[in-house]
C-alpha cells in the first residue's frame, strides 16, 4: 500500500503519504494548507492515525508561505491534539537559519503561536513555530537541504531542494518575505494573469522564466522511493535546483521514472521547466489548488507537461484536489489532442483526493 492523500488546502498544499500495513504503517504529512477546512481534515486524519496506533513519522513544512504553513500553526495551537503523535519535523526555521549562517540563534518574532496548557505538554506563550518543535524535540538538528537522505521504514527520502545558497537568500530577506505582503488577498510577488484562453500552439512556444521568490527558492522538495515506486514532491521549488540535484543523485543517461509528480507551486508556469520535464518519465501529475487565485494552474504548465509526457506514455493523468478545474482550462478538442485525463475530488468522500500509487492510472 502506497497512497497519497491531497487535502482541501484552499490555494495551498497539504498531503499525507501513507505506506506499509497495520501498526508498522508509516505516515508523512507535507504542509498544512490554510483555512478552517484543511485544519478540520488534518485533525480527522490525525485521529485516524492515532486510533490505528500509528504515528506521523515525518512532518515536512516545505517553507514559510502562508498557504503551506498556516494550517499547521493552527494545528499546533490546538491543545487537544497530543503532539507526541509527531516523531520528526523538517522545517527550516529562523532559529536554524541563524545558527547556520550567523553561528547564533535568533527567534522569529513574526511567526508566533499562542498556546493553552494541556495535561501532556506545557507551552510558553509567544514562542515561534521553529522554537516550539525544537522544545518538543521534533526538529532536525541542522538545516534541511539538498543531498540529505532519510530512511523511514522501507522508504528512502532524498532531498532535492533547497540548496544552501537559496536558504541564505531567504535568511537575508526573511523579515521582508514573511509574512507576504497582501493586495486584495493575493501576495503581490505572486500575482499573475490566467492564461486559459491561449491556444496549445501559443503556450508550447512560450519562453520559460523561472520563479525568483526567496521563500519558494527555500522550499523543501524530495523524492520518496519504496519497492521501486518513486514519488516526487516538489513543494514550490525552483526547477533548476531540482534538475541539478536529480542529475547528481541518479546520474543516469536515461529519463528518471516516477510514479507520480506533485507539480511545483500549484502549476505555476515559472516553476516547471522543459529541462526538468526532459529529465523525468511520468504520466501522473498532482496539482494542489482551488483554481481561484494567481491564475493557477497555468495552462502553459499543463500543456508542456502533456506534450512531454506524450513521448513516454499513451495518456497523461492530471489529479486535482478541487472539482471542475480542468473544465476552465481545456475544451474537449484540446483534451483529445493532448490525450489527457483529469481526475478530481468531485466525487471523493470527505473532499479528500486519494491516489493509490500501486494501482493503474485508469483506477
URFEN-V642900 format. One record per residue. SS is DSSP state (A for helix, B for strand, O for the rest). PSI is psi in whole degrees, -180 to 180 (999 if undefined). NEAR is the number of other C-alpha atoms within 12 Angstrom. Layout:
BEGIN
ss=SS psi=PSI near=NEAR
ss=SS psi=PSI near=NEAR
END
This chain:
BEGIN
ss=O psi=128 near=22
ss=B psi=97 near=32
ss=B psi=141 near=30
ss=B psi=127 near=35
ss=B psi=131 near=39
ss=B psi=115 near=44
ss=O psi=161 near=50
ss=O psi=86 near=45
ss=O psi=20 near=43
ss=O psi=-120 near=33
ss=O psi=18 near=40
ss=O psi=-157 near=44
ss=O psi=143 near=50
ss=O psi=116 near=49
ss=B psi=152 near=44
ss=B psi=122 near=40
ss=B psi=124 near=43
ss=B psi=135 near=41
ss=B psi=158 near=33
ss=O psi=-180 near=21
ss=O psi=150 near=17
ss=A psi=-145 near=17
ss=A psi=-12 near=18
ss=A psi=-1 near=20
ss=O psi=148 near=26
ss=B psi=149 near=36
ss=B psi=130 near=41
ss=B psi=125 near=42
ss=B psi=131 near=42
ss=B psi=108 near=42
ss=O psi=168 near=47
ss=O psi=12 near=47
ss=O psi=-155 near=44
ss=O psi=164 near=32
ss=O psi=164 near=28
ss=A psi=-34 near=21
ss=A psi=-43 near=25
ss=A psi=-33 near=38
ss=A psi=-42 near=33
ss=A psi=-44 near=27
ss=A psi=-39 near=32
ss=A psi=-42 near=40
ss=A psi=-40 near=30
ss=A psi=-43 near=19
ss=A psi=-38 near=34
ss=A psi=-39 near=31
ss=A psi=-41 near=21
ss=A psi=-44 near=18
ss=A psi=-44 near=29
ss=A psi=-41 near=25
ss=A psi=-26 near=14
ss=O psi=8 near=19
ss=O psi=38 near=19
ss=O psi=179 near=28
ss=O psi=166 near=32
ss=B psi=100 near=37
ss=O psi=-26 near=33
ss=B psi=132 near=34
ss=B psi=121 near=34
ss=B psi=117 near=43
ss=O psi=100 near=42
ss=O psi=-41 near=49
ss=O psi=-177 near=48
ss=O psi=-1 near=46
ss=O psi=143 near=41
ss=A psi=-37 near=36
ss=A psi=1 near=41
ss=A psi=-27 near=43
ss=A psi=-22 near=43
ss=A psi=-44 near=35
ss=A psi=-34 near=40
ss=A psi=-36 near=47
ss=A psi=-44 near=36
ss=A psi=-37 near=31
ss=A psi=-45 near=35
ss=A psi=-19 near=37
ss=A psi=-27 near=31
ss=O psi=112 near=24
ss=O psi=-14 near=23
ss=O psi=-14 near=20
ss=O psi=125 near=29
ss=O psi=108 near=26
ss=A psi=-10 near=34
ss=A psi=-9 near=24
ss=A psi=-22 near=32
ss=B psi=131 near=30
ss=O psi=-37 near=27
ss=O psi=147 near=28
ss=B psi=133 near=38
ss=B psi=116 near=39
ss=O psi=120 near=42
ss=O psi=86 near=44
ss=O psi=167 near=45
ss=A psi=-36 near=38
ss=A psi=-47 near=34
ss=A psi=-39 near=33
ss=A psi=-45 near=35
ss=A psi=-36 near=25
ss=A psi=-36 near=20
ss=A psi=-46 near=22
ss=A psi=-20 near=22
ss=O psi=-7 near=15
ss=O psi=24 near=12
ss=O psi=158 near=13
ss=O psi=133 near=17
ss=O psi=129 near=23
ss=O psi=140 near=25
ss=O psi=122 near=28
ss=O psi=-6 near=20
ss=O psi=-39 near=22
ss=O psi=89 near=31
ss=B psi=149 near=28
ss=B psi=137 near=30
ss=O psi=138 near=22
ss=O psi=157 near=25
ss=O psi=153 near=19
ss=O psi=141 near=18
ss=O psi=-175 near=17
ss=O psi=6 near=12
ss=O psi=-42 near=15
ss=O psi=138 near=22
ss=O psi=121 near=17
ss=O psi=153 near=26
ss=O psi=134 near=20
ss=O psi=145 near=16
ss=O psi=14 near=20
ss=B psi=145 near=26
ss=B psi=165 near=29
ss=A psi=-42 near=42
ss=A psi=-41 near=43
ss=A psi=-37 near=33
ss=A psi=-53 near=33
ss=A psi=-27 near=35
ss=A psi=-44 near=26
ss=A psi=-25 near=20
ss=O psi=5 near=25
ss=O psi=37 near=18
ss=O psi=-26 near=27
ss=B psi=155 near=29
ss=O psi=148 near=29
ss=O psi=-21 near=23
ss=O psi=172 near=25
ss=O psi=146 near=36
ss=O psi=122 near=38
ss=O psi=173 near=37
ss=O psi=146 near=33
ss=O psi=-14 near=28
ss=O psi=154 near=26
ss=B psi=155 near=21
ss=B psi=133 near=24
ss=B psi=129 near=19
ss=B psi=109 near=27
ss=O psi=-127 near=23
ss=O psi=1 near=22
ss=B psi=148 near=29
ss=B psi=125 near=23
ss=B psi=134 near=31
ss=B psi=123 near=34
ss=B psi=127 near=39
ss=B psi=-14 near=40
ss=B psi=147 near=43
ss=O psi=166 near=43
ss=O psi=161 near=34
ss=A psi=-30 near=27
ss=A psi=-40 near=19
ss=A psi=-35 near=33
ss=A psi=-36 near=38
ss=A psi=-37 near=27
ss=A psi=-42 near=24
ss=A psi=-46 near=33
ss=A psi=-42 near=33
ss=A psi=-25 near=21
ss=A psi=13 near=21
ss=A psi=-51 near=34
ss=A psi=-18 near=21
ss=A psi=-32 near=18
ss=A psi=-10 near=30
ss=O psi=126 near=31
ss=O psi=156 near=25
ss=O psi=143 near=27
ss=O psi=136 near=18
ss=B psi=137 near=16
ss=B psi=112 near=13
ss=O psi=37 near=10
ss=O psi=-1 near=17
ss=B psi=126 near=21
ss=B psi=131 near=22
ss=A psi=-42 near=17
ss=A psi=-17 near=23
ss=A psi=1 near=31
ss=O psi=135 near=22
ss=O psi=155 near=20
ss=O psi=145 near=20
ss=O psi=151 near=23
ss=O psi=25 near=27
ss=O psi=-18 near=27
ss=O psi=-11 near=19
ss=O psi=155 near=21
ss=O psi=163 near=21
ss=A psi=-41 near=29
ss=A psi=-44 near=17
ss=A psi=-48 near=16
ss=A psi=-33 near=24
ss=A psi=-20 near=24
ss=O psi=2 near=16
ss=O psi=137 near=21
ss=O psi=137 near=16
ss=O psi=130 near=22
ss=O psi=118 near=18
ss=O psi=146 near=25
ss=O psi=144 near=28
ss=O psi=4 near=24
ss=O psi=126 near=33
ss=A psi=-38 near=33
ss=A psi=-44 near=41
ss=A psi=-37 near=44
ss=A psi=-25 near=43
ss=O psi=-1 near=46
ss=O psi=135 near=50
ss=O psi=124 near=47
ss=B psi=146 near=48
ss=B psi=157 near=41
ss=B psi=152 near=39
ss=B psi=128 near=36
ss=B psi=132 near=30
ss=B psi=123 near=28
ss=O psi=44 near=18
ss=O psi=-13 near=17
ss=B psi=127 near=27
ss=B psi=134 near=30
ss=B psi=137 near=41
ss=B psi=115 near=39
ss=B psi=112 near=47
ss=O psi=-4 near=49
ss=O psi=-130 near=51
ss=O psi=29 near=47
ss=O psi=164 near=47
ss=O psi=132 near=40
ss=A psi=-32 near=42
ss=A psi=-37 near=32
ss=A psi=-47 near=39
ss=A psi=-45 near=44
ss=A psi=-47 near=36
ss=A psi=-41 near=23
ss=A psi=-30 near=28
ss=A psi=-41 near=36
ss=A psi=-40 near=23
ss=A psi=-41 near=17
ss=A psi=-47 near=21
ss=A psi=-27 near=21
ss=O psi=51 near=14
ss=O psi=135 near=13
ss=O psi=-23 near=12
ss=O psi=166 near=14
ss=O psi=146 near=23
ss=B psi=120 near=29
ss=B psi=135 near=28
ss=O psi=141 near=29
ss=O psi=-31 near=36
ss=B psi=141 near=38
ss=B psi=124 near=42
ss=B psi=111 near=45
ss=O psi=138 near=43
ss=A psi=143 near=46
ss=A psi=45 near=45
ss=A psi=25 near=48
ss=A psi=19 near=45
ss=O psi=140 near=43
ss=O psi=-12 near=39
ss=O psi=1 near=35
ss=O psi=6 near=43
ss=O psi=108 near=45
ss=O psi=160 near=36
ss=A psi=-34 near=31
ss=A psi=-40 near=24
ss=A psi=-43 near=35
ss=A psi=-34 near=37
ss=A psi=-18 near=28
ss=A psi=-21 near=31
ss=B psi=158 near=37
ss=B psi=115 near=29
ss=O psi=145 near=38
ss=O psi=11 near=38
ss=B psi=123 near=42
ss=B psi=129 near=43
ss=B psi=130 near=46
ss=B psi=124 near=50
ss=O psi=109 near=49
ss=O psi=153 near=42
ss=O psi=-4 near=33
ss=O psi=16 near=32
ss=O psi=-2 near=25
ss=O psi=152 near=28
ss=O psi=4 near=29
ss=O psi=11 near=30
ss=O psi=147 near=40
ss=O psi=144 near=44
ss=O psi=136 near=40
ss=A psi=-34 near=40
ss=A psi=-43 near=39
ss=A psi=-47 near=42
ss=A psi=-37 near=50
ss=A psi=-46 near=42
ss=A psi=-37 near=35
ss=A psi=-46 near=47
ss=A psi=-45 near=39
ss=A psi=-36 near=32
ss=A psi=-40 near=32
ss=A psi=-28 near=34
ss=O psi=-24 near=24
ss=O psi=-20 near=21
ss=O psi=-18 near=24
ss=O psi=157 near=21
ss=O psi=-34 near=22
ss=O psi=147 near=27
ss=B psi=133 near=37
ss=B psi=127 near=36
ss=B psi=129 near=41
ss=B psi=125 near=41
ss=B psi=140 near=46
ss=O psi=7 near=45
ss=O psi=151 near=38
ss=O psi=154 near=26
ss=O psi=14 near=21
ss=O psi=-42 near=32
ss=A psi=-30 near=35
ss=A psi=-23 near=21
ss=A psi=-13 near=23
ss=O psi=-50 near=29
ss=O psi=142 near=30
ss=O psi=173 near=20
ss=A psi=-40 near=16
ss=A psi=-42 near=14
ss=A psi=-41 near=25
ss=A psi=-42 near=26
ss=A psi=-40 near=16
ss=A psi=-43 near=21
ss=A psi=-15 near=32
ss=O psi=57 near=27
ss=B psi=153 near=34
ss=B psi=128 near=29
ss=B psi=130 near=36
ss=B psi=127 near=30
ss=O psi=-177 near=33
ss=O psi=13 near=31
ss=O psi=-42 near=21
ss=O psi=19 near=16
ss=O psi=132 near=20
ss=A psi=145 near=15
ss=A psi=19 near=22
ss=A psi=29 near=25
ss=O psi=123 near=33
ss=B psi=127 near=34
ss=B psi=126 near=32
ss=B psi=119 near=39
ss=B psi=113 near=26
ss=O psi=-12 near=32
ss=O psi=-21 near=22
ss=O psi=162 near=16
ss=O psi=161 near=13
ss=O psi=-22 near=25
ss=O psi=-18 near=19
ss=O psi=999 near=12
END
